[in-house]
Amino acid sequence: AVAGGATDGAGRLLATFNVRYVVLERAPGVGRWLEQRDLGVARIERDYLLLENQSAFPRGAVYDRLPGAALDPGTASASEPATSAAELASFPARSTALVTVSRQAASAYAAGYARGPGAVFLGEARHPGWRARVGSAELDRIQESWGNAFTVPASAKGAVTIIYERPLGDLAWLFAALIAWLAVLGAAMSRRRSGLVTRRTVRASA
């Protein structure tokens, strides 16, 4: 899109992949990147340029409203509750990250304190297994996001938790895989012991 001149806002596109910096070789065509409104030159070297994405946003955070780069109506699913355009428009005009969440485990993020109204966004692959809470309030998913976004109501306040709840089918599959792995390991160890006993027997007979 950049090389063909189809956009002048490449930073917004790259933000969806959590890209904050772009390294460019100083070669023909680099000018197209310098024309992008949301990519600023952070460093100039003899062989390359370092651009900073001014539209980048944290992987996970609580905002006063959902960032524009997080919106993608094409990913909407009719099976999930939707947040209307009117509800989204009721947030302040500019998106500001109020609280950044940090990874606590492979499938868990958390932050100390937040309050509504606003939105929670997590830049992980969109999946209904992700759930978010602020204090005791379970948050409704925002349908119009490519990632995992949730509405924070005005009444919500407290610690922020975002977790991925694995379906029981996934847990059963993981348990079955563990049992199979242990069975294979046990069989391999048994064959090794049997081979050692056989070699010792042959040596003793000799």
Disulfide bonds with the S-S distance in Angstrom:
none
